[in-house]
Amino acid sequence: MAIEPWFFAGGRGEHAVDADGWTLRSADGRPGAHEEHTVAVTEDGPVVLTLA
């Protein structure tokens, strides 16, 4: 499972998707940031595969 929060400066968090169907941008052109963490779900419980 990938947990991928996006943070946008200002506005109300509206975003736009580029024509490639993948790239996100803030709708008002303000800066944004993306972070990703990957978690494996196992029989023994979750295992965080990426650590900050």
Secondary structure as UniProt FT lines:
FT   STRAND          2..3
FT   STRAND          6..8
FT   TURN            11..12
FT   STRAND          15..17
FT   TURN            19..20
FT   STRAND          24..26
FT   TURN            27..28
FT   STRAND          32..34
FT   STRAND          37..42
FT   TURN            43..44
FT   STRAND          45..48
//
